[in-house]
Structures are given as C-alpha cells and as structure tokens.
Amino acid sequence: MASPSEPSIDHWSIPLTALNINVRKRLSLFLNPTNTVASDWMTIAEMMGFSYLEIKNYEKRENPTKSILDDWQARCAEANVGKFLSILEEADRKDILSELKNSIDDNCRMYLEKQKEREEPPVQVPEVDSWVSRNSESQAITIRDSPLGPSPETFDAFICYCQSDFPFVDEMIRQLEQTEYSLKLCVFDRDVLPGTCVWTITGELIERRCKRMVVVISDDYLESDACDFQTKFALSLCPGARSKRLIPVVYKPMKRPFPSILRFLTVCDYTRPCTQAWFWIRLAKALSLP
C-alpha cells in the first residue's frame, strides 16, 4: 500500500516490461518449482492464454517463468503489471504478492519517472536559459542536430549493442553506410551528444528518430541492462512485432540460449557460412523498407 506521501499506482497502465531482471529472478524462485499445493508457472502460463503444447515445450526451458513472462509481453498487447497481479491473485499466490509487491511498485515508479523524463524537457532557471526556445533545444541530441534546424536528425535504424560487440558494429557501418546502400545508422557512442540523460535520449531515438532497431545478440548482450531496456522499450512500441520494428542479428556462436523475448522474430544469422553471402543484402533490404 502506498504511503500518504506517495500517489497510488495505476498498475493497469504500466506494461510488463517495467519489471526488471531482479524482480523476474525472484518471481522465478517462487514459480519455477513444481508444486502440488500452490499454483506454479504452468498455472500462470495457462491463465495467460498459453496452449497445452506451448506449456509442454516450456518445460524444457532452464527458466520457464522467465520465458513465459518474456513471451507474454511480446505477443499480448494487454500484458501489463495490473493484469499480471490479478493473475497471481486469482491463482491464490498471495505469498508472492506479499513478498514482491514493494519491489514491483518500485519498478513501476521507476518506469513512470523515465516516462516523465521523456515527455518533459529539463527545467532551467532563467539565468542560464539561452535565447533558443526550450523545445528546439531539446532536439539537439545528436552531432548533426541543430537547435535552429527545421527538423531533428532521423535514422534508418538504431543499433542496440554492448561494448564488446563494437567491432561487428563497426563492420556494419562499413557495409551499410559506406556502400551503395547508403543507410543511416544511429550508433550511440558515435552519434549522441554527451551530457544528456541516457534513458530520455534512448527513448526519443528509438520511438521518434529511428524507423527500426537492429539488436546485436551475443552472450554479453544478455548481461547488459542498457540493451535489456532498449529491447523491451522497442517491443512495447510494437506488440507482436506487427511493424517489423526489431531485427535480431547474431554474428558469432553463443554459449547461452537465444533470448526468448525475441524468439518470435526472424533472425539475421551471420554464423551460417552457407548464407553469409546474403547476410548484408537481407539486412540492408529490411532496413530500407518504409
């Protein structure tokens, strides 16, 4: 329950992507064990609308709770925190609600704060305000943006990657920007001006400035909080991948399982020698679509 100083949270308006890795891990500890007394992950999956065959396949996963949460939020437009809490309530898992409610509420508040940062420009005192309008100033977030320009810089694709995968991103730049394709990629370390709020700028770029997002998948990607946020934010903009907004790319063999949150999407795979000759052509074509 919220304290008198804190406004109540409308959980039904907050997407399930707001729940971070730590909360999901703790949910898995409660729901993964097969339980003959209390409802486990299989009951939750059935209440989420998964079929019998799908649930049987999830039994093979190392972490079935994580898999059903990722897949539910990717394919269901109604996958929000309020709906999830109501499922736990209906499944009589009050132990989970009692133990994790505060952590879930904290995640929701963080999500709302990030949303507010994206919607509202930072307030500046008059003494340090320039003569340029605050709205125009908020547009200057990339190196080619100009506060006096007619429109902000836009891109064909936002590249979601972790630092260890930058050599492949560099190759992507050469293959897609410096060839006949002439695509325009948004590479955060290269194109974004320093000194701005990372979450605000990332949301602005993915939602308003870039037509698509290329997700460079690797073992290190799975450990990156920034990549996790970027991927889930982009998925929340296109439930069920209806707009073909996300394009997963695998460029080297992985030791860990492919992220289940993206398993519904067609992958551009560079690790298969028989299709490497077509890799850049397919990727360039996908990014060139309107």
Disulfide bonds with the S-S distance in Angstrom:
none
